Each structure stands twice: as structure tokens, then as C-alpha cells.
Amino acid sequence: MAAKKKTPKKPSPKPLLMKFRAKPAGNTTSKPTRPFGDPVAAPKPHPNFVVIPSANKQPQDLSYDLAKAVPPGVIKAINSSGQMVFFSVGDTGDINATGITRDLAVQMEDLYQSSPAASQPAWLYHLGDVVYYNGENTDYRDQFYDPYKFLSAAILAIPGNHDGQTIVNKGDPPDPEPSLKGFFANFCDSKRQPSQSSPYRLTMNQPWAYWTLNTPLATFIGLYSNVDGSLDNWNDNKHPQFNWLISQLKTADKNKALILSVHHCPFSLDSEHGGYGDILDAIDQAVAASGGRYPDLVLSGHVHNYQRFSRKVGNGTYAHIVAGAGGYASIKAMHKLQLNPQTSARITTPFQTTLPDVTLQQYNEDLPGFLRITITKKAITGEYFINTTGSGPQSTTPFDQFSFNLVNKKIT
């Protein structure tokens, strides 16, 4: 009997390296002034990339099912009604004790309690910067658990730069904890269990700092844009998160909505930060490498205001939203948009940016707020609620709203 021939193993695909923008001359000594209307800032010097400490063991499977975080009745209600609702906001760490984070949490709870069962938000999707300034575990009681102790919905999260930061400013003493220790302890615990910081909410058992959330109606790809606004180390010859993003875009269920979240926003017209080119390039390069499927919605924080952009990609028009007015910044400290250099007037919407495919459709730079997003098989509907920070009930009428048609990939 002839010996069976061994089938040669296929070589593993070579990891792709993201192509970074060249830094402009002088960018290491001063911040270049951004032209009026430019939604993407010049590349950063990138001195602050912080590797996830090796004490955190990355699992092979970075996916997580919503059913692990919510009661069984929630999943049943989603499947029965054909719609799924959730809140979303970023930059909530109220280290300044202004009470805004708690005010927004109470407003969310009021909306939750007043909604019909089929429309109750199933969870809050946090867009990063949970705790300021260095994400220390000891700060979770005051900045996270106490403000949200009345909110019935589960809270899932991606980390922001302050969650992973180890030094606030040059010359400051190092953080006594490793990067992301508080985030991993409270959101990536080995199992859901009572937190040492609060009896009112269990810890979460998400798989990793960047991870995929699987739900009945949508796939959520959550990225970790580190401390400096990039997915991977510039100087490394491996770009693991970038390659993971490509794989998730390739395998995401085409019969469900696709939502991408990342703390550092690709686009912003604020005068302090601006959009992050590395994140924009990572999204575009990963979409191209994965076969061309663009996320139906991109959610970000980092900039402390609300901005909703529309971006034309192919035959579709997609929403990019900044929702970073979650409570860290007081009203006076919220990030303001660029002023018209000729008239010193505020931007009026719709506003065509310097990128021909990107338009600012709406913004709020004056008051804190949060998103409520509803997903069906046909559409993603978004509503942004503001909080006047005054006493008494808040308005249940959204400041802004939009709808994205999942069939023709256009905002209506």
C-alpha cells in the first residue's frame, strides 16, 4: 500500500504593516496650526505609546456575546421586537466633582424607566476615559460606580488614553499602577462579580482592551487607540491590532449592522485636538485590505463635545460621531470648535470641511450629553440628548437625531 502523501501546510499569511503618515518637520517641538475647516490634525510625535503589560494574558478569542452581560429576557425581547437600543458616551471620569457624570446617568435612568420594555436601552457602551487622570483602580468608586449606581443597564467599554496613561504631564511622578490596571480589573475581570468599589454593580468580563461585541442585530468592533492615538507601536515590525481589525472586518456578519468604536476620533473640528490621522488611516487601510466593507457607524470620544460628521465612501454616506461630553469637562472646559478666522464667528451647519467627502452636520460645544441608538434590520437611528445641568427633569426631546439606512448605506 502506497504511503499517504502529507498535505503541505499552508504558510500563515504575513502580517500587514500599517502605513503611517510622515510627521511634518518641527512637529516634535511645537504643534502645527491646523487650517480652518481641516478635520484631521497633523501627525503626533508619538512618544507615549504604552504597551499593554504582559501580566494581562491575551486570550485567543477576543469576541464577547451580549447575552453574557444582560438578563436572558433582554435578548428575548430584542429577538421578538426586532430592535435593539443602547446608550453611548465617553469621557465620564468626574475627577473635578462637578456632578455632570451623575446628572447624565440620572437622565439615562429616567429615559430607561420611561421607555416601553421593547425600547429600554440594553446597555451603555462607554467610549473610553472612564477614570481620570491615570485610570487608577482606586478612583473607580468615585468616578464610575457611584455615578452609575442607579442605572439599570449593563456598562460595556473600550479604554481611552487616560485609562491607559501612566504619566499625566512631563515631570509628574509615574503612576503607581501599570497601564490599564483599573480597566482590566473592572471591565476584563475573570468573571462577573461584586466589585470591591461598589455593591451596586458587578464587574464585567470582557475579553481584552480591544474586542468584538456580538449582538442579535449588530457587530461592534471596539478598538484601543492607546495613549497617543494609534493602534500599534510605530517602531514595531508587527501591527497586531491593525491585523485583528482587518480580520474582524472580513468576518463580520453581513446580515447585521457593523459599528466601530475607537476613543480617539478620526474627525474633529475642535481647536484643541483635531481628528487623529493614524486612526483614520487605520480604518481606511483595514477596510481596503479586508475587501471594502465600511463600518455603518463610527463612534468616538476624546474631544469633549458633540460632533456628527457625514462621510461619503463609494456610493454610501456614513456617520462619524464624537460623543465625549460625558462629564469630565465642566461646561467652561468643554472643547470649542474652530472659529472662522475672517469673522470670528462660530461654524454653522451643515459645514463643508477641507475634505471633500466629509461634512459636519451638527454639533454642541456648550452642554454635556449622551447618545441613544436604536438598531433594526433596516436602520440605525441615533438621538443625542443634552443636559442643561439645571435642577428638575431634563427634556426628552433630542438635540440631534439621524437615521442610517442599512440597505442603501445612506443617512436619511
C-alpha positions in Angstrom: 0.0 0.0 0.0 1.4 3.3 -1.0 2.1 5.7 1.8 -0.2 8.7 2.0 1.3 11.9 0.9 1.3 14.5 3.6 -0.6 17.7 2.6 1.9 20.6 2.9 0.8 23.2 5.4 -0.2 26.5 4.0 2.1 29.2 5.3 0.5 31.6 7.6 -0.4 34.9 6.0 2.3 37.5 6.5 1.0 40.3 8.9 0.3 43.6 7.2 2.1 46.7 8.4 0.1 49.9 8.6 1.5 52.8 6.6 1.8 55.8 8.8 1.8 59.4 7.7 5.1 61.1 7.7 5.4 63.6 10.5 5.9 67.2 9.3 9.2 68.9 10.1 9.3 70.6 13.5 6.3 68.5 14.9 8.4 67.3 17.8 8.9 70.9 19.2 5.6 72.6 18.5 2.0 71.8 17.5 1.3 72.9 13.9 -1.7 75.2 13.5 -4.5 73.4 11.7 -6.1 75.2 8.8 -9.7 76.4 9.4 -12.1 73.6 8.5 -9.5 70.8 8.5 -10.9 67.9 10.5 -7.6 66.0 10.8 -4.7 67.3 12.8 -1.0 66.9 11.8 0.5 63.6 12.9 1.7 63.5 16.5 5.3 62.8 17.6 4.2 59.5 19.2 6.4 59.5 22.3 3.7 58.0 24.6 2.7 54.6 23.2 2.3 52.3 26.2 2.5 48.5 25.7 -0.3 46.5 27.4 1.6 45.0 30.4 2.4 41.3 29.9 0.7 40.4 33.2 -2.5 40.6 31.2 -2.8 37.4 29.2 -4.5 38.0 25.9 -7.0 35.2 25.0 -7.2 33.8 21.5 -10.8 34.7 21.2 -11.5 38.4 21.6 -15.2 38.1 21.0 -17.9 38.6 23.6 -21.6 37.8 23.4 -24.1 40.4 24.7 -26.0 37.6 26.4 -23.2 37.3 28.9 -23.9 40.9 30.1 -27.7 41.2 30.1 -30.5 39.1 31.6 -32.0 36.4 29.2 -35.2 38.4 28.9 -33.3 41.2 27.2 -32.1 39.0 24.3 -35.5 37.5 24.0 -37.1 41.0 23.8 -34.6 42.1 21.1 -35.3 39.0 19.0 -39.0 39.4 19.5 -39.3 43.1 18.8 -36.6 43.2 16.1 -35.0 46.3 17.6 -32.1 46.9 20.0 -31.4 50.1 21.9 -28.3 51.2 23.8 -26.8 54.4 25.3 -23.3 55.6 24.4 -21.0 58.3 25.7 -17.3 58.9 26.5 -15.1 60.9 28.9 -17.1 60.5 32.0 -14.4 60.5 34.7 -15.7 63.3 37.0 -12.4 64.0 38.8 -13.5 67.6 39.1 -16.6 66.7 41.2 -18.9 68.9 39.0 -21.6 66.2 39.2 -22.2 66.2 35.5 -21.4 62.5 35.1 -24.1 61.7 37.7 -26.6 64.1 36.2 -26.2 62.3 32.8 -26.6 58.9 34.5 -29.8 60.0 36.2 -31.1 61.4 32.9 -30.3 58.0 31.2 -32.1 56.2 34.1 -35.1 58.4 33.6 -35.2 57.6 29.9 -34.7 53.9 30.7 -37.6 53.8 33.2 -39.9 55.8 30.9 -39.3 53.6 27.8 -41.6 50.7 26.8 -40.0 47.3 27.6 -39.0 46.7 23.9 -37.3 50.1 23.7 -35.4 50.1 27.0 -31.6 50.6 26.4 -30.0 47.2 27.0 -26.6 48.6 27.9 -24.3 51.6 28.0 -21.4 51.5 25.6 -18.6 53.6 27.1 -16.3 55.2 24.6 -13.2 55.5 26.8 -11.7 57.7 29.5 -13.7 56.1 32.3 -11.4 57.3 35.1 -9.1 60.4 35.2 -6.3 61.0 35.2 -4.4 57.7 35.1 -7.2 55.1 35.2 -6.2 54.0 38.7 -8.3 51.3 40.3 -8.8 53.3 43.5 -10.6 56.0 41.6 -13.4 53.8 40.2 -15.6 54.1 43.2 -16.0 57.9 43.0 -15.8 58.3 39.2 -17.6 55.3 37.9 -19.5 53.1 40.4 -21.2 55.9 42.4 -22.4 58.0 39.5 -23.9 54.9 37.7 -25.3 53.1 40.8 -28.9 53.8 39.8 -28.5 52.9 36.1 -30.1 49.5 35.5 -28.4 48.9 32.2 -25.1 47.0 31.9 -22.0 49.0 31.0 -19.5 47.8 28.4 -16.4 49.8 27.4 -13.4 50.4 25.4 -10.4 52.2 27.1 -9.3 55.7 26.4 -5.9 57.4 26.7 -6.5 58.3 30.4 -7.4 54.7 31.2 -4.0 53.5 29.8 -1.9 56.6 30.8 0.9 56.2 33.3 2.2 59.8 33.4 -0.1 62.9 33.2 2.4 65.5 32.3 6.1 65.7 31.8 7.8 65.8 35.1 4.9 64.2 37.0 5.6 61.2 39.2 4.9 57.8 37.5 1.5 56.2 38.1 1.9 53.6 41.0 -0.2 51.1 38.9 0.7 49.5 35.5 -1.1 50.8 32.4 -4.8 49.7 32.2 -4.8 48.0 35.6 -8.1 49.7 36.6 -9.7 49.0 33.3 -8.8 45.3 33.3 -9.8 44.9 36.9 -13.3 46.4 36.3 -14.1 45.5 32.7 -11.9 42.5 31.9 -12.3 40.5 35.1 -12.1 36.7 35.0 -15.8 36.6 35.8 -18.6 38.9 36.7 -18.6 39.5 40.4 -19.2 42.2 43.0 -16.7 45.0 42.8 -14.7 46.0 45.9 -15.6 49.5 45.0 -19.4 49.2 45.0 -22.2 46.8 46.0 -24.4 48.1 43.2 -22.8 46.8 40.0 -20.9 43.7 39.0 -17.5 43.9 37.2 -17.5 43.0 33.5 -15.7 40.1 31.9 -14.9 41.5 28.5 -12.0 39.6 26.8 -9.4 42.4 26.2 -8.7 46.0 25.7 -9.8 45.7 22.0 -12.6 43.3 21.4 -15.7 42.4 19.4 -19.2 42.5 20.8 -21.7 40.2 19.1 -25.4 41.1 19.4 -28.5 39.9 17.7 -28.7 42.8 15.3 -25.1 44.3 15.1 -21.4 43.5 15.4 -19.4 46.0 17.4 -15.6 46.2 16.8 -14.1 48.1 19.7 -10.5 49.4 19.3 -7.9 50.6 21.8 -6.2 53.7 20.5 -3.7 53.7 23.3 -2.3 56.8 24.9 -1.2 58.6 21.7 -4.0 57.9 19.3 -2.6 54.9 17.4 -3.5 51.2 17.3 0.1 49.8 17.4 3.6 50.9 18.1 5.1 52.8 15.2 8.5 51.3 15.7 7.3 47.7 15.9 7.5 45.4 12.9 4.3 43.8 13.9 0.9 45.6 14.0 -1.3 43.1 15.8 -4.3 45.3 16.5 -4.4 46.5 12.9 -4.3 43.0 11.6 -7.0 42.0 14.1 -9.2 44.8 12.8 -8.8 43.6 9.2 -9.8 40.1 10.3 -12.9 41.4 12.1 -14.0 43.5 9.1 -13.6 40.4 6.9 -15.6 38.1 9.1 -18.3 40.4 10.4 -21.8 39.1 9.7 -23.0 40.8 6.5 -26.6 40.4 7.6 -26.1 42.6 10.7 -25.1 46.3 11.2 -21.4 46.9 11.7 -20.4 49.5 14.3 -16.8 50.5 15.0 -15.8 52.3 18.2 -12.5 54.0 19.0 -11.7 56.6 21.6 -9.6 58.9 19.5 -11.8 60.4 16.8 -10.9 60.3 13.1 -12.5 63.7 12.5 -12.9 66.7 14.8 -13.1 70.5 14.2 -12.3 71.4 17.7 -9.5 73.9 18.2 -7.6 71.8 20.8 -7.2 68.3 19.3 -8.5 67.8 15.8 -9.0 64.4 14.3 -6.4 61.6 14.5 -4.9 60.7 11.2 -3.5 57.4 12.4 -7.0 56.3 13.3 -8.5 57.5 10.1 -5.7 55.8 8.1 -6.1 52.6 10.1 -9.8 52.4 9.3 -9.3 53.1 5.6 -6.3 50.8 5.2 -8.1 48.0 7.1 -11.3 48.4 5.0 -9.3 48.2 1.8 -7.3 45.1 3.0 -10.5 43.4 4.2 -12.5 43.7 1.0 -14.1 47.1 1.2 -16.8 46.9 3.9 -17.0 50.2 5.6 -18.5 50.4 9.2 -22.1 51.6 9.2 -21.4 53.9 12.1 -18.2 55.1 13.8 -18.3 56.2 17.5 -15.6 58.1 19.3 -14.9 60.2 22.4 -11.8 62.1 23.5 -12.9 65.5 22.3 -15.1 67.0 25.0 -18.2 68.0 22.9 -20.6 66.5 20.4 -20.0 66.5 16.7 -21.7 64.5 13.9 -20.0 64.2 10.6 -21.2 62.5 7.4 -18.6 60.9 5.2 -19.1 59.8 1.6 -17.4 56.5 0.8 -18.2 54.9 -2.5 -22.0 55.1 -3.0 -22.7 55.4 0.7 -22.8 58.2 3.3 -21.7 57.2 6.8 -21.9 58.9 10.2 -18.9 59.5 12.3 -19.9 60.8 15.8 -17.8 62.4 18.6 -19.6 62.0 21.9 -17.0 63.0 24.5 -19.1 65.3 26.7 -19.8 62.7 29.3 -18.9 64.6 32.5 -15.2 65.0 32.9 -15.2 68.5 31.3 -17.2 71.2 33.1 -19.3 73.5 30.8 -16.5 76.0 30.8 -13.8 73.4 29.9 -15.7 71.8 27.0 -13.7 71.8 23.8 -14.8 74.6 21.4 -14.8 74.3 17.6 -12.6 76.5 15.4 -13.8 80.0 14.8 -14.0 81.5 11.3 -10.7 83.4 11.1 -12.2 86.1 9.0 -15.3 86.8 11.1 -14.5 85.2 14.4 -18.0 83.6 14.1 -19.0 80.1 15.1 -19.3 77.4 12.5 -22.8 77.0 11.1 -24.0 73.6 9.9 -24.0 71.9 7.5 -20.3 72.8 7.2 -18.1 71.5 4.4 -14.7 70.6 5.8 -11.5 70.8 3.8 -12.0 67.1 2.9 -14.5 67.0 0.0 -16.1 63.8 1.3 -16.6 65.0 5.0 -19.3 67.4 6.2 -20.1 68.5 9.7 -23.8 68.1 10.1 -24.4 69.1 13.7 -22.5 69.9 16.9 -22.9 71.0 20.5 -19.9 72.6 22.3 -21.8 74.1 25.2 -23.6 71.3 27.1 -22.9 67.7 28.2 -24.9 64.9 26.6 -25.1 61.3 25.5 -26.4 59.1 22.7 -29.3 56.7 22.5 -29.0 54.5 19.5 -31.7 52.1 18.1 -30.8 49.3 15.6 -33.2 47.3 13.5 -32.5 45.1 10.5 -33.2 48.1 8.2 -31.8 51.1 10.0 -29.6 52.7 12.7 -31.3 55.6 14.4 -29.3 57.9 16.6 -30.5 60.6 19.1 -28.3 62.9 21.1 -29.7 64.3 24.4 -28.2 67.3 26.2 -28.3 68.2 29.9 -28.7 71.8 31.0 -27.1 70.9 34.4 -30.1 72.7 36.0 -32.5 71.3 38.5 -35.6 69.4 37.5 -36.4 67.0 34.7 -34.4 67.2 31.5 -36.1 67.4 28.1 -36.9 64.1 26.4 -36.7 65.8 23.0 -33.3 65.0 21.3 -31.0 67.9 20.5 -29.9 66.0 17.3 -31.1 62.9 15.5 -30.2 60.9 12.4 -31.1 57.7 10.6 -28.8 55.4 8.6 -30.4 53.1 6.0 -28.7 49.8 6.3 -30.0 48.8 2.8 -28.7 51.6 0.7 -26.0 52.7 3.2 -27.1 56.3 3.3 -28.0 58.8 6.1 -31.6 59.9 5.8 
